């Protein structure tokens, strides 16, 4: 069932938290998102084959899947975009992803030439038209993919942050906003220390997002951060987190 993150009657943001049961499916929990503006729709990180049917059916109540305009992919991991072939067959949508990944996406398809429907996002990001609004593709390189983007919606003031802010929690808790930041940190700590490349990048990211008007950060795994205080708590935390290559030593690079 979709969770309504924002709805002003014209512009709607929905989240799907329950399409992967990590216990039954033996797969990491993941979230999918739909943004609709003036009858135009974009899916953000629609997921792999195990999410396709549930997402396609669930979105019908809010937007006809056959009319989908865009898929916005933060990067090219299977839990982000492995269902691409099914969306390309069932809709006329375009897929937008880092220009580094455009020639890798065909490996998720049956081999048909979809070149005209795959749009590379330049490293510096871009503005993306959706209905009467625009979304921003924000550079998030090396968090954790070398070609990585987050998507900011100025209307709802939601930042769809991909793996930044991800938490490893039970599926039943994923649809609830973070209530206690300090208690939530252990659920993020190990993931961010391994999947974010270095604190330098986290600091660059923190400086960037502080220039935006953000009411909510919604990651692709786990719970979201609602309200300015909770958003600021997360940004301050990640800005100061040693991670990735900061933690590596020569002893970890030995032939087994």
C-alpha positions as CSV (number, residue, x, y, z in Angstrom):
1,X,0.0,0.0,0.0
2,X,1.3,3.5,-0.9
3,X,2.2,6.0,1.8
4,X,1.3,9.5,0.9
5,X,4.3,11.8,1.5
6,X,2.8,14.9,-0.1
7,X,-0.5,15.8,-1.8
8,X,-1.7,19.3,-2.6
9,X,-4.3,18.1,-5.1
10,X,-2.1,18.7,-8.1
11,X,1.3,17.4,-7.0
12,X,1.6,14.0,-5.3
13,X,4.5,12.1,-3.8
14,X,4.0,8.5,-2.9
15,X,6.2,5.9,-1.3
16,X,5.9,2.1,-1.5
17,X,7.6,0.4,1.5
18,X,6.1,-3.1,1.5
19,X,7.0,-4.6,-1.9
20,X,10.0,-6.6,-0.7
21,X,9.6,-8.8,2.4
22,X,13.3,-9.4,3.3
23,X,12.3,-12.4,5.4
24,X,10.3,-14.2,2.8
25,X,12.1,-13.0,-0.3
26,X,15.7,-13.2,1.2
27,X,16.4,-9.8,-0.3
28,X,17.3,-6.4,1.2
29,X,14.3,-4.2,2.0
30,X,13.9,-1.4,-0.6
31,X,11.5,1.6,-1.2
32,X,10.0,2.8,-4.4
33,X,8.6,6.3,-5.1
34,X,6.1,7.9,-7.5
35,X,5.9,11.6,-8.2
36,X,2.9,12.9,-10.1
37,X,2.4,16.5,-11.3
38,X,-0.5,17.6,-13.5
39,X,-1.1,14.2,-14.9
40,X,2.6,13.4,-15.6
41,X,4.4,10.7,-13.6
42,X,7.9,9.7,-12.6
43,X,9.1,6.6,-10.8
44,X,12.2,7.0,-8.7
45,X,14.3,3.8,-8.2
46,X,11.5,1.4,-9.2
47,X,13.5,-1.7,-8.1
48,X,14.0,-5.1,-9.5
49,X,11.8,-7.8,-10.8
50,X,10.3,-8.7,-7.4
51,X,8.9,-5.2,-7.0
52,X,7.5,-4.7,-10.5
53,X,4.1,-6.3,-10.3
54,X,3.3,-4.9,-6.8
55,X,4.4,-1.4,-7.9
56,X,2.6,-1.5,-11.2
57,X,-0.6,-2.6,-9.5
58,X,-0.2,-0.2,-6.6
59,X,0.3,2.9,-8.6
60,X,-2.9,2.4,-10.7
61,X,-4.9,4.0,-7.9
62,X,-3.0,7.2,-8.3
63,X,-1.6,7.2,-11.8
64,X,-2.0,4.8,-14.8
65,X,1.2,3.0,-15.3
66,X,0.9,3.0,-19.1
67,X,1.2,6.8,-19.1
68,X,4.4,6.9,-17.1
69,X,6.7,9.6,-18.4
70,X,10.0,9.0,-16.6
71,X,12.0,6.6,-14.5
72,X,14.7,8.3,-12.5
73,X,17.4,6.0,-11.3
74,X,19.9,7.1,-8.7
75,X,22.4,4.5,-9.9
76,X,22.5,1.1,-11.7
77,X,22.3,-1.5,-8.8
78,X,19.7,-4.3,-9.3
79,X,17.5,-3.1,-6.5
80,X,17.3,0.3,-8.3
81,X,16.6,-0.6,-11.9
82,X,16.7,-4.3,-12.7
83,X,13.0,-4.2,-13.6
84,X,13.8,-1.8,-16.4
85,X,12.9,-4.2,-19.3
86,X,9.4,-4.7,-18.0
87,X,8.8,-0.9,-17.7
88,X,10.2,-0.3,-21.2
89,X,7.8,-2.9,-22.7
90,X,4.7,-1.9,-20.8
91,X,5.2,1.9,-21.1
92,X,6.7,4.5,-23.4
93,X,8.7,6.1,-20.5
94,X,12.3,7.4,-20.7
95,X,14.9,6.3,-18.2
96,X,17.3,8.9,-16.7
97,X,20.5,7.8,-15.0
98,X,24.1,9.0,-14.8
99,X,25.8,9.2,-18.1
100,X,28.3,6.7,-16.8
101,X,25.7,4.0,-16.7
102,X,23.7,4.5,-19.9
103,X,25.5,1.7,-21.8
104,X,25.2,-0.7,-18.9
105,X,21.4,-0.5,-18.7
106,X,20.8,-2.6,-21.8
107,X,22.1,-5.6,-19.8
108,X,18.9,-5.4,-17.9
109,X,16.8,-5.7,-21.1
110,X,16.1,-8.4,-23.6
111,X,18.5,-6.8,-26.1
112,X,16.1,-4.5,-27.9
113,X,17.6,-1.1,-28.8
114,X,16.3,1.4,-26.3
115,X,19.0,4.1,-26.9
116,X,16.4,6.8,-27.7
117,X,14.7,6.2,-24.4
118,X,17.8,6.2,-22.1
119,X,18.9,9.7,-21.1
120,X,22.3,10.3,-19.5
121,X,22.5,12.8,-16.7
122,X,25.7,14.9,-16.8
123,X,28.0,14.8,-13.8
124,X,26.9,18.3,-12.7
125,X,23.3,17.3,-12.5
126,X,20.3,18.9,-14.3
127,X,16.7,20.1,-14.0
128,X,14.1,17.6,-15.1
129,X,10.7,18.8,-16.3
130,X,7.6,16.9,-14.9
131,X,4.2,18.3,-15.8
132,X,4.2,21.9,-14.6
133,X,7.1,21.4,-12.2
134,X,10.8,20.6,-12.2
135,X,12.8,18.2,-10.2
136,X,16.6,18.5,-9.6
137,X,19.1,15.7,-10.2
138,X,21.7,16.4,-7.6
139,X,25.3,15.1,-7.8
140,X,25.8,12.4,-5.2
141,X,28.8,10.7,-6.8
142,X,30.6,8.0,-4.7
143,X,27.6,7.8,-2.3
144,X,27.9,4.9,-2.9
145,X,28.1,4.6,-6.7
146,X,30.7,6.4,-8.8
147,X,27.9,7.7,-11.0
148,X,25.1,8.6,-8.5
149,X,22.3,11.1,-8.3
150,X,19.7,12.1,-5.8
151,X,16.4,13.7,-6.8
152,X,15.0,16.8,-5.1
153,X,11.4,17.9,-5.5
154,X,11.1,21.7,-4.8
155,X,7.3,21.5,-4.6
156,X,7.1,18.9,-1.8
157,X,10.5,19.9,-0.5
158,X,11.4,16.2,-0.4
159,X,14.9,14.9,-1.1
160,X,14.9,11.4,-2.5
161,X,18.3,10.5,-1.3
162,X,19.0,7.0,-2.7
163,X,21.4,5.1,-0.4
164,X,22.3,8.2,1.6
165,X,20.3,7.9,4.9
166,X,19.6,4.2,4.4
167,X,18.9,2.0,7.4
168,X,18.8,-1.7,7.9
169,X,15.4,-2.2,9.6
170,X,12.4,-4.5,9.6
171,X,10.0,-4.0,6.7
172,X,7.2,-3.2,9.2
173,X,9.2,-0.2,10.5
174,X,10.3,1.1,7.2
175,X,7.1,3.0,6.5
176,X,7.4,5.0,9.7
177,X,9.4,8.2,10.0
178,X,12.4,8.2,12.3
179,X,11.2,9.2,15.8
180,X,14.4,9.0,17.8
181,X,17.5,9.9,15.9
182,X,20.0,8.7,18.5
183,X,18.3,5.3,18.7
184,X,18.2,5.1,14.8
185,X,22.0,5.7,14.4
186,X,23.0,2.0,15.0
187,X,20.7,1.0,12.1
188,X,22.6,3.3,9.8
189,X,26.1,3.2,11.2
190,X,27.6,0.0,9.6
191,X,26.0,0.7,6.2
192,X,27.3,4.2,5.8
193,X,30.8,3.4,7.1
194,X,31.1,0.7,4.3
195,X,29.0,2.1,1.4
196,X,30.0,5.8,1.5
197,X,33.4,6.3,0.0
198,X,35.0,8.9,2.3
199,X,34.1,11.6,4.7
200,X,35.3,14.2,2.2
201,X,32.4,13.4,-0.1
202,X,29.9,13.4,2.9
203,X,31.1,16.9,3.7
204,X,30.6,18.1,0.1
205,X,27.1,16.6,0.2
206,X,26.2,18.3,3.5
207,X,27.3,21.7,2.2
208,X,25.2,21.2,-1.0
209,X,22.0,20.1,0.7
210,X,22.1,22.9,3.2
211,X,21.5,25.3,0.4
212,X,18.1,23.6,-0.4
213,X,14.8,24.0,1.3
214,X,14.2,20.4,2.6
215,X,11.4,19.2,4.8
216,X,12.0,15.5,4.3
217,X,14.8,13.1,3.4
218,X,13.5,9.8,2.0
219,X,16.1,7.1,1.4
220,X,15.8,4.0,-0.8
221,X,16.2,1.7,2.2
222,X,14.5,2.0,5.6
223,X,12.9,5.0,7.3
224,X,12.6,8.6,6.3
225,X,13.6,11.8,8.1
226,X,10.6,14.2,8.5
227,X,10.8,17.8,9.7
228,X,13.7,20.3,9.6
229,X,15.1,19.2,13.0
230,X,15.4,15.6,11.9
231,X,16.8,16.5,8.5
232,X,19.4,18.7,10.2
233,X,20.3,15.9,12.7
234,X,21.0,13.6,9.8
235,X,23.0,16.1,7.8
236,X,25.1,17.0,10.8
237,X,25.7,13.3,11.6
238,X,26.9,12.3,8.1
239,X,29.0,15.3,7.8
240,X,31.2,14.1,10.6
241,X,31.2,10.3,9.9
242,X,34.5,8.7,9.0
243,X,33.7,6.1,6.3
244,X,35.0,4.1,3.3
245,X,38.6,4.7,2.5
246,X,39.0,6.7,5.7
247,X,38.9,3.4,7.6
248,X,40.9,1.1,5.3
249,X,44.4,-0.1,6.2
250,X,47.1,-2.1,4.4
251,X,46.2,-5.1,6.5
252,X,42.9,-5.3,4.7
253,X,44.7,-5.7,1.3
254,X,46.4,-9.1,1.6
255,X,46.1,-12.1,-0.7
256,X,44.0,-14.7,1.1
